[in-house]
């Protein structure tokens, strides 16, 4: 015999229904907002078309755009200009990845566009506005990072590792101990500890950290021995938490 539900059961079912409606509304809203940061009707590059065709990629792109916009409001104008340049590099790398994977079976793809987008969102979320004008910390960009540590009385330890994030080429791996100051100067040396003709300087430009490379090597070499083909250490970097 079917029994009519009592008042307590009706109240419980009503509560469950309310929760389900709220859950569906919240998730429906989230799915509806999974739109990329650009107009898909105007998508031209392989990357943009791939993002528009995949809700997960669209969400990842939206996350990057949201973190990027928030960060521009935090950093000073000079660092903001540098970040725009870094974002331009990221988009260039993004498009290269999409080009490599176009028309390639998924099980043969060696580059993951979604992972690259998510890593960028994580990178942007880790950047912090510096609390002071110091140099110590981990400074990052789309190409890699520079780490500055205290190394005893009046000394700082410098290490930089940058490369093309898509190919892994154009790598620079430099480091050494230098005299502390507003500008750090690191003379590049070979395996025999002899100067190669290249010098790296490190200094602050507002909220950004700048690396500049100068000099010419033996036989008019255009890149230091510590860098791969077409490698260069110079660029702008941003204070970040270790990821």
Number of C-alpha atoms within 10 A of each C-alpha: 3 4 5 8 10 8 9 9 11 12 12 11 13 12 12 12 12 11 12 12 12 12 12 11 12 12 12 11 11 12 13 10 13 18 22 22 18 15 10 14 8 9 14 9 12 17 22 22 15 16 26 21 12 15 17 16 23 23 23 26 24 21 22 23 19 15 18 20 11 12 19 15 10 14 21 15 14 12 22 19 14 22 23 13 14 18 19 13 16 19 15 12 20 22 16 17 22 21 15 14 18 13 9 11 8 11 6 8 14 11 17 13 22 19 12 18 22 17 15 24 20 15 20 26 18 17 22 16 16 16 8 8 14 13 23 15 17 20 24 26 25 23 23 17 19 26 17 19 15 15 14 10 8 10 15 19 18 21 15 19 17 25 22 16 17 14 12 11 15 18 22 25 18 20 19 14 19 16 15 17 14 12 14 20 20 19 17 21 18 12 9 6 8 10 13 19 18 20 17 18 16 23 18 19 15 17 23 25 24 20 20 15 17 15 16 15 16 10 6 9 13 16 22 28 19 19 19 16 14 13 20 21 27 16 17 24 27 28 24 20 14 11 7
